[in-house]
Amino acid sequence: MTLPEWLAGSSEEAGFLRLVLDHVSDCLVAVDTEGTIVLINDPYCRLLGGEAEEFLGRHITDVVGPQTRLHFVARGIGTHIGYPLEVRGHKLVTKQVPVHKDGRIIGAVGLALFSDYDALKKTYGRISKAELAIPSKPKAWQSKFGLDDVIGTGPLMEAHRDALKLAAAYDLPVLICGETGTGKELAAQAIHSLSDRSTGPFVWVNCASIPSELIEAELFGYEGGAFTGARSQGKPGKFELATGGVLFLDEIGDMPLALQGSLLRVLQTGEIVRVGGTNPVGIDLRIICATNKPLVELVQTGRFREDLYHRLNVLPIEVPALRERGDLAHLAEHLLARIATRLSVPAPVLTAEDHDRLVAHTWPGNVRELENALTRMIVTGHISTASLDYRHRSPSVDAKSDLKSRMKSEAHAALRAALMQAGGNKQRAAEVLGISRAQLYRLLKEQSPA
Ligand SMILES: Nc1ncnc2c1ncn2[C@@H]1O[C@H](COP(=O)(O)OP(=O)(O)OP(=O)(O)O)[C@@H](O)[C@H]1O
């Protein structure tokens, strides 16, 4: 092994350290903050098929390949554990950790946790068989859906699935547009699941629902004591949590203008600064945005920054509205089966009359509305869609109070169905309905006798 000056030396300790590093049977490499290799042990040199002198002083990506993240780790994006890497035809599972000195990051070390992928798979199989609990990423960070969950037939849906596959193949920003409930979040999750970042987190932020005074701290994190009520040890923001994966910015059209400026700066510099902090932290993530707002119109009327729009709109995806898709019957059958399984009841069969009713409706709430109507059908035995046509009808003044009470009772029926579907879990029921927890509690309160 050849050591950099700061590790080289003739003392007994330095000699012993060199031997230890070479006798570690796993590959080990260290870089400085520029990503330049400053240390590499014999096992790694053997895997690379060369001598240490050939590799020292070169950038890690030149030697190991572009998919390594060690140079980002050396710039402070955090630790990667279990990061898969293919080096000269060898599949490794690595751990990449920053090296600190006097409270500052001075580089990073990459260590192969497993150099033999097949052996790892066999070990994993044995562990799974023994049903040992393997700690997993928190559920909220994982994408739950893949391309197979995007149900639909016909040319529009085929083109949609092709667009998702294309977006998954390139590590570029994606802007997903479409009406409410069309499956924009589903599309974002499918892209993440299909992409090279699938082992990284999928972190979701709803730009419309976070109070504007909290949104900076939520996105960029904060240092301890940054403001009244802040945790003393500080908190990482969504950008940091999404390191190595995808940050999904839902309802981007509702992002306050001031924050749009901050987001643009992050995208330009690739760094964030926590609220109350001074040190920039490098970030490595992919941004996927979604909106049901006409973003171009928002740009024209000055409510959305044009420069940010162009940064985000690299790979645009338009999710078709349900009424345009032409595959309603197919989708309905599929969803009915899925909901029935979730509720542990047999799936009802749709009659010709049911089909007619479904096709006659315009589905302003798209697939989410269809899911809810079908859930209600399972619970009540009949399809009720009419009152949800409110956006497409103009009721007379006399009809308004009747319409209001019918909408209320529809909302309560939907609430009961969603609670059943979610096994009584209110958070999940709110998600099923696409409303906030506070709205769900309001509905529950309305429903309960005074
Ligand atoms: N093609 C599809 N196949 C199966 N399920 C779908 C499809 N599209 C949407 N869904 C389902 O419809 C519901 C709404 O989807 P999603 O939350 O992705 O919509 P959205 O467009 O992000 O909604 P919003 O604009 O209100 O945030 C989810 O339960 C989702 O699984």
The ligand as an ORCA input file, in Angstrom:
! r2SCAN-3c Opt
* xyz 0 1
  N     -53.372      4.304    -13.545
  C     -53.729      4.010    -12.282
  N     -53.875      2.727    -11.928
  C     -54.235      2.400    -10.679
  N     -54.462      3.281     -9.706
  C     -54.316      4.576     -9.998
  C     -53.942      5.015    -11.304
  N     -53.863      6.356    -11.304
  C     -54.186      6.740    -10.056
  N     -54.446      5.687     -9.263
  C     -54.856      5.720     -7.853
  O     -55.651      6.878     -7.678
  C     -55.358      7.514     -6.433
  C     -54.886      8.942     -6.703
  O     -53.608      8.888     -7.314
  P     -52.479      9.972     -7.009
  O     -52.479     10.338     -5.551
  O     -51.222      9.483     -7.591
  O     -53.071     11.190     -7.830
  P     -52.544     12.678     -7.965
  O     -52.696     13.037     -9.393
  O     -51.172     12.781     -7.374
  O     -53.596     13.456     -7.085
  P     -53.535     14.978     -6.524
  O     -53.383     15.904     -7.696
  O     -54.851     15.176     -5.870
  O     -52.376     15.025     -5.579
  C     -54.298      6.668     -5.756
  O     -54.938      5.772     -4.861
  C     -53.677      5.912     -6.907
  O     -53.126      4.681     -6.501
*
